[in-house]
């Protein structure tokens, strides 16, 4: 009888211990693009080294991206972005911490496509605001591709745009996220 | 008498236009052709950022630097920017080096734990202590090349 309890306890420990440990999916090579469209000019920049992870049990999801690592086509634009708008030496990174709201409806072990709102706090230049986006998660052979996009107004994050270039920079920047997550062992 | 003045004015205008054009179309740093401002080991670079990020940013960020270290892993999954990870400090401190897609073949043949010299532009420390799922810390280099 005693042994039955011990085996039962060990089994429980095994299940929950394993599940907790094995529920983290990670990537250090996530993509974030930001895109500004105006009648005068389109501006686009990419970061391919975004650090991100989510917990398939709790739905917690986090991102950290270096501002200086956004690559622009034009070197001058990259310089202005870092020095004038983002002050990237003083504010080197941007983070997001939030939740995949409908994570309980996902079956991450099986191939399939799931959608869920992702909601949380975005920090840029030490200013934190709540943002929400609809995320699409495609599970394929253990890799989970996640895509989402949302819009931000640079002025909400203390990014002031001088009058001279005001026409060239959108107040409705589109941020697109595209990440292949794999299971952390 | 007026001709030389007009000619001079024209030259000035052309000069200004040329300068504006050159500035607007300024090229990105060519890492291969730029001499490294600093040469150091992967662990020295990592520790500099880990100990004092602000002073390390002033010292290394936006500069072309050369780092020597051992390959911890290859992260070639993102074809837009294949990456090499060098050992920095223990299990959670690394140097993450991003390469142009054209370098993929060169990276694919490198074996793990090989000692390499890498030149690239330093972008800072990607670490977020306040985010519990992101425990690893990476000093990030971009537009890297392998020095033979």
Interface residues (C-beta under 8 A of the other chain):
Chain A: X24 X26 X28 X29 X31 X46 X48 X49 X51 X52 X53 X54 X55 X60 X61 X62 X64 X65 X66 X68 X69 X71 X74 X75 X76 X78 X79 X82 X88 X89 X92 X93 X95 X97 X180
Chain B: X23 X24 X25 X26 X27 X28 X29 X53 X57 X58 X61 X62 X75 X77 X78 X80 X81 X83 X85 X96 X98 X123 X124 X125 X126 X127 X128 X130 X131 X132 X133 X134 X136 X138 X140 X142
